[in-house]
Amino acid sequence: MINAPIRMPGLTGVEAARRVRAVAWMLAWMLAGLPLGACLAAGERINIIAEEWAPYSYAEGDAVKGLSVDVVQALARTLQVPIKIELLPSMRAALVLDRQPRTMMISMLRTPERESRYKWIGPLAETSIYFYKRKGSALEINSLEDAKKVPLICSRQAGLAVARLKAAGFTNLNARGYDGPSVYRMLLFGRCDLAVSDTPVGVARALQQMGFSPDAVVRTPLKLLSLPLYIASSKDIPDAEIDRWQAELSALKQSGAFQALLGTYGE
């Protein structure tokens, strides 16, 4: 047999190799016959919603991909639960989660304000969101008070980041972004002085999508928030069902497949 290099469209050789290893781990885990999922009858369908927030969930052509997507698909297969995944704008995703029964949002930061509104499965990752400036900008910020003094800060229209900024008394927001690339595009084109929206991995992906170099924006020392990322569930899903999802996630982590996935997405 001739050993040929692994090639996948849009991925470097190292990234492709990581993806193959992660898939191998996932297959080994699913084929291992873990008792939690293997003995379950097929469950009632769950509606899975996500927002554009790389690397956890994002559109790639007609498909929805990302770390959280891969994890949820693996758990659903093992639990034999049919799912339907839909990518929605941030504001609509929050409304759907609040109003539609048997729904999970697969990338939500768990906060005290949100704690009683949903049921939780996780954590999937620890996330941090920083303020960014354009390359070459002389702007220096080290505190939220410093950030309040700049002319304009770009953010998404909805989500935890802009909610935290408003709650902290920011009045200099240009909250017109509908996804990561749109926020950092406004920063790069000079429509604001700072931008805050995504994790460092998400910012790197946004720049790549737009065709900019990774150093086109600069991360400042100022962190807006640092919180764990969870799957949030509508409260009508029974606790016993949530417990099964949580148990399968724990099994996935113990198998080594979860860590392989984290490496695939640069986490």
Buried (B, 14 or more C-beta within 10 A) or exposed (E): EEEEEBEEEEBEEEBBBBBBBBBEBBEEBBEEEBEBBEEBEEBEEBBBBBBBBBBBBBBEEEEBBBBBBBBBBBBBBBBEBEBEBEBBBBBEBBBBBEEEEBBBBBBBBBBEEBEEEBBBBBBBBEBEBBBBBBEEBEBEBEEBEBBBEBEBBBBBBBBBBBEBBEEEEBEBBBBBBBBBBBBBBBBBEEEBBBBBBBBBBBBBBBBBBBEBEEEBBBEBEBEBBEBBBBBBBBBEBEEEBBEBBBBBBEBBBEBEBBBBBBBBBBB
